[in-house]
Amino acid sequence: MRSYFKAIIILAATVGFHRAEAQTSPYKSHIKDLYKAINTHLKDSKSDLYIETTDPAKNEHPHSYLWPLCAYIQAANEMEVLEPQKSYMLPVEKAIAQYYRPGVPYPAYQDYVVKEKTTTLYYDDNQWIAIAFMDAYKRKHDKKYIDTTKMIYRFMLGGLDTVAGGGIYWREKDKTTKNTCSNGPGVLVALQLYKATKNKKYLQTALDIYNWTQKHLQAPEGVYYDNIKLPSMELAKAAYTYNTGTMLQSAALLYNITKDKKYLAEAQRVAKAGKAHFFKNGRLPNEYWFNAVMLRGYVELYKIDKNREWIDFFRQDADQIWEKERDANNLVGNRPEKRLIDQGAMIEIYAVLEQVKNIK
């Protein structure tokens, strides 16, 4: 009898172990490996700044441009969603603060470290930071995040005018293009501020930019072109995943806010077009961060219609990246040099795919 109960106990323990093992996601492990690799290979501990790539010959400056940190701050936010007791954002915030340039008419973050060089202010760089900060604000209700976002919103409006009927330029003092990459995230910044404050001026800004971008920069099948050139109004018809992603997310959020079914129908149309256009032979294009931004849009739609199709192809691509495009240091990328932006992108993707499991 004793041996019988012993066998039952062993069997129960074995089943419990395998059940726990089955429930353990590899994505959390991937995130930890990538985070450690960034701090080991792509961070300058003396300055609290980050480095663009692992190959000094490929780095234009001693430290990273702001753009990779736009990816990494969102990744840090997603890590905190999974581990709320941790403070992953703060080190990245401290680095980003070194890009802040006060000035007239609008303070904002320039594209390189201020103490090392005076450079350009990009509307999209600032918008990506605002989006991450507003995601953090929803969790923490820390006033610094919404205050910074309002500062970025004021800067963003400085790039909005009536040339070509509306829309935001790509960067300050450059009036030659209006890009989806500065308008799609501009909609998201305004929508996040509206959701946080209920101030209708933000919703109106979002609608104005959304309608202009849809009218001028959307391809007939539903994906989005890169930019419109001024004053010729010629379209640059390259299509990148992140541009489709921001406008997909905007449509889904507008449906949530207004309950107007035209936005849901549009989000589903764009989602179908995006998958058909970008997912080829079981893979997405090789710019991981562009894909991370597109995933945000598909997740926003998935929260509404619960269609697993919107998530599964991202999971398929992400799994192959870890299997086929990772080096001995657990840095990912399909180039010999490993880029900070790619590590941040994949942390975000793995963290979001982990979170999606809990959406009901």
GIHUQUI-V558096 format. One record per residue. RES is the residue in one letter. SS is DSSP state (alpha for helix, beta for strand, coil for the rest). NEAR is the number of other ideal C-beta (glycine too) atoms within 10 Angstrom. D_FIRST is the distance of its C-alpha to the first C-alpha in Angstrom with 2 decimals. Layout:
# GIHUQUI-V558096
RES;SS;NEAR;D_FIRST  RES;SS;NEAR;D_FIRST
This chain:
# GIHUQUI-V558096
M;coil;5;0.00  R;alpha;6;3.82  S;alpha;7;5.46  Y;alpha;8;5.01  F;alpha;9;6.46  K;alpha;10;8.64  A;alpha;10;9.93  I;alpha;10;10.76  I;alpha;10;12.57  I;alpha;10;14.38  L;alpha;10;15.40  A;alpha;10;16.71  A;alpha;10;18.57  T;alpha;10;20.04  V;alpha;10;21.26  G;alpha;10;22.69  F;alpha;10;24.44  H;alpha;10;26.02  R;alpha;10;27.06  A;alpha;9;28.74  E;alpha;8;30.30  A;alpha;8;31.68  Q;alpha;8;33.18  T;coil;10;34.86  S;coil;14;38.43  P;alpha;11;40.35  Y;alpha;23;43.44  K;alpha;15;42.62  S;alpha;13;42.18  H;alpha;24;45.48  I;alpha;24;47.22  K;alpha;14;46.17  D;alpha;19;47.34  L;alpha;25;50.66  Y;alpha;19;51.26  K;alpha;12;50.75  A;alpha;19;53.01  I;alpha;22;55.76  N;alpha;12;55.79  T;alpha;11;55.84  H;alpha;17;58.38  L;coil;21;60.36  K;beta;17;60.95  D;beta;13;63.85  S;coil;7;62.42  K;coil;6;65.92  S;coil;14;67.22  D;coil;13;64.08  L;beta;19;65.33  Y;beta;23;63.79  I;coil;20;64.99  E;coil;21;65.78  T;beta;23;64.26  T;coil;21;62.86  D;coil;13;66.12  P;alpha;10;68.99  A;alpha;6;71.52  K;alpha;12;70.35  N;coil;15;70.61  E;coil;10;73.92  H;coil;13;73.50  P;coil;14;71.54  H;coil;21;69.22  S;coil;26;67.83  Y;coil;22;69.79  L;alpha;25;68.57  W;alpha;18;67.24  P;alpha;22;64.03  L;alpha;29;63.35  C;alpha;28;63.66  A;alpha;27;60.61  Y;alpha;30;58.77  I;alpha;26;59.34  Q;alpha;29;57.76  A;alpha;32;54.84  A;alpha;25;54.47  N;alpha;24;54.47  E;alpha;23;51.68  M;alpha;23;49.61  E;alpha;20;50.07  V;alpha;16;48.92  L;alpha;17;45.58  E;coil;12;45.61  P;coil;10;47.81  Q;coil;5;47.38  K;coil;11;49.08  S;coil;12;52.85  Y;coil;21;53.45  M;alpha;24;56.76  L;alpha;11;58.65  P;alpha;16;59.36  V;alpha;24;60.62  E;alpha;20;62.69  K;alpha;11;64.30  A;alpha;22;65.24  I;alpha;23;66.64  A;alpha;12;68.72  Q;coil;18;70.70  Y;coil;26;71.98  Y;beta;14;73.43  R;beta;15;77.20  P;coil;8;79.08  G;coil;10;82.36  V;coil;5;84.70  P;coil;8;84.34  Y;coil;18;80.53  P;coil;14;78.07  A;beta;22;75.09  Y;beta;26;73.04  Q;coil;21;74.96  D;coil;17;73.40  Y;coil;21;73.44  V;coil;19;73.14  V;coil;15;76.19  K;coil;9;77.00  E;coil;14;77.14  K;coil;12;79.12  T;coil;9;80.66  T;coil;16;79.47  T;coil;14;78.84  L;coil;22;77.07  Y;beta;26;75.10  Y;alpha;28;74.27  D;alpha;24;70.99  D;alpha;26;69.73  N;alpha;31;70.21  Q;alpha;28;68.67  W;alpha;27;65.41  I;alpha;27;65.12  A;alpha;30;65.89  I;alpha;25;63.20  A;alpha;27;60.55  F;alpha;25;61.87  M;alpha;22;61.76  D;alpha;20;58.16  A;alpha;23;57.47  Y;alpha;22;59.57  K;alpha;14;57.42  R;alpha;12;54.40  K;alpha;14;56.08  H;coil;10;59.28  D;coil;12;61.02  K;alpha;9;64.77  K;alpha;12;65.61  Y;alpha;24;64.09  I;alpha;21;66.15  D;alpha;12;69.27  T;alpha;21;69.06  T;alpha;25;68.52  K;alpha;16;71.62  M;alpha;17;73.57  I;alpha;27;72.45  Y;alpha;21;73.33  R;alpha;13;76.86  F;alpha;20;77.16  M;alpha;26;75.91  L;alpha;15;78.55  G;coil;15;81.15  G;coil;25;80.37  L;beta;20;80.66  D;coil;14;84.08  T;coil;7;85.88  V;alpha;12;86.74  A;alpha;14;85.47  G;alpha;12;84.69  G;coil;17;82.01  G;coil;27;79.03  I;beta;25;78.14  Y;beta;23;79.42  W;beta;21;77.11  R;beta;18;78.42  E;coil;18;81.00  K;coil;8;84.65  D;beta;13;83.90  K;beta;14;85.28  T;beta;12;84.81  T;beta;17;81.47  K;beta;27;79.18  N;beta;24;75.64  T;alpha;29;72.53  C;alpha;24;70.66  S;alpha;27;72.71  N;alpha;34;72.82  G;alpha;28;69.25  P;alpha;31;67.78  G;alpha;33;70.75  V;alpha;28;69.60  L;alpha;26;66.11  V;alpha;27;67.52  A;alpha;26;69.65  L;alpha;25;66.83  Q;alpha;23;64.49  L;alpha;24;67.26  Y;alpha;20;67.90  K;alpha;16;64.26  A;alpha;17;64.24  T;alpha;13;67.64  K;coil;9;68.53  N;coil;11;72.02  K;alpha;9;73.47  K;alpha;12;75.63  Y;alpha;20;72.57  L;alpha;19;71.61  Q;alpha;12;75.18  T;alpha;22;75.22  A;alpha;23;72.00  L;alpha;18;73.42  D;alpha;16;76.71  I;alpha;26;75.12  Y;alpha;25;72.56  N;alpha;13;75.29  W;alpha;21;77.58  T;alpha;28;74.92  Q;alpha;17;73.85  K;alpha;11;77.51  H;alpha;19;78.62  L;alpha;24;75.66  Q;beta;19;73.34  A;coil;14;73.48  P;coil;6;73.88  E;coil;13;70.33  G;coil;19;68.83  V;coil;22;68.16  Y;beta;28;70.45  Y;beta;20;73.23  D;beta;17;73.67  N;beta;25;76.98  I;beta;21;80.42  K;beta;13;83.37  L;coil;16;86.26  P;coil;9;89.00  S;coil;8;88.69  M;coil;10;85.65  E;coil;11;84.33  L;beta;14;80.59  A;beta;14;78.46  K;beta;10;76.04  A;beta;9;73.23  A;beta;19;69.94  Y;coil;20;67.18  T;alpha;24;63.71  Y;alpha;24;64.12  N;alpha;28;67.24  T;alpha;30;65.56  G;alpha;28;62.57  T;alpha;29;64.58  M;alpha;29;66.46  L;alpha;31;63.30  Q;alpha;27;61.73  S;alpha;30;64.99  A;alpha;26;65.03  A;alpha;27;61.46  L;alpha;24;62.23  L;alpha;22;65.48  Y;alpha;21;63.59  N;alpha;15;61.21  I;alpha;15;64.22  T;alpha;13;66.66  K;coil;9;64.41  D;coil;11;67.11  K;alpha;9;65.43  K;alpha;11;67.97  Y;alpha;20;66.21  L;alpha;19;62.82  A;alpha;12;64.47  E;alpha;22;66.15  A;alpha;26;62.97  Q;alpha;20;61.24  R;alpha;14;64.32  V;alpha;27;64.44  A;alpha;26;60.71  K;alpha;14;61.10  A;alpha;20;64.21  G;alpha;27;62.62  K;alpha;18;59.67  A;alpha;12;62.01  H;alpha;16;64.46  F;alpha;21;62.27  F;coil;17;59.01  K;beta;9;60.03  N;coil;4;57.94  G;coil;9;54.79  R;beta;15;56.35  L;coil;23;58.35  P;coil;16;61.48  N;coil;14;60.96  E;coil;17;62.04  Y;alpha;26;58.69  W;alpha;26;60.14  F;alpha;22;62.18  N;alpha;26;58.96  A;alpha;29;57.21  V;alpha;29;60.01  M;alpha;28;59.76  L;alpha;29;56.02  R;alpha;21;56.93  G;alpha;28;58.94  Y;alpha;27;56.29  V;alpha;21;53.68  E;alpha;22;56.18  L;alpha;23;56.56  Y;alpha;19;52.82  K;alpha;14;52.34  I;alpha;16;54.66  D;alpha;13;53.86  K;coil;11;50.28  N;coil;13;51.33  R;coil;10;48.91  E;alpha;12;51.69  W;alpha;26;53.36  I;alpha;20;50.49  D;alpha;11;48.92  F;alpha;19;51.90  F;alpha;22;52.02  R;alpha;16;48.37  Q;alpha;13;49.15  D;alpha;20;52.08  A;alpha;23;50.32  D;alpha;15;47.45  Q;alpha;13;50.00  I;alpha;23;51.92  W;alpha;18;48.94  E;alpha;8;48.18  K;alpha;10;51.77  E;coil;17;54.05  R;beta;18;52.41  D;coil;13;53.49  A;coil;5;51.78  N;coil;13;52.45  N;coil;20;50.65  L;coil;24;54.05  V;beta;24;54.67  G;coil;22;57.87  N;coil;12;59.66  R;coil;13;62.48  P;coil;10;62.61  E;coil;15;63.15  K;coil;23;60.40  R;beta;24;61.73  L;alpha;25;60.69  I;alpha;24;61.19  D;alpha;26;58.67  Q;alpha;29;55.96  G;alpha;29;56.61  A;alpha;28;56.61  M;alpha;28;53.24  I;alpha;28;51.64  E;alpha;28;52.98  I;alpha;27;51.81  Y;alpha;30;48.24  A;alpha;26;48.08  V;alpha;23;49.51  L;alpha;20;47.20  E;alpha;18;44.27  Q;alpha;14;45.80  V;alpha;18;46.41  K;coil;11;42.69  N;coil;6;42.92  I;coil;10;45.93  K;coil;5;45.10
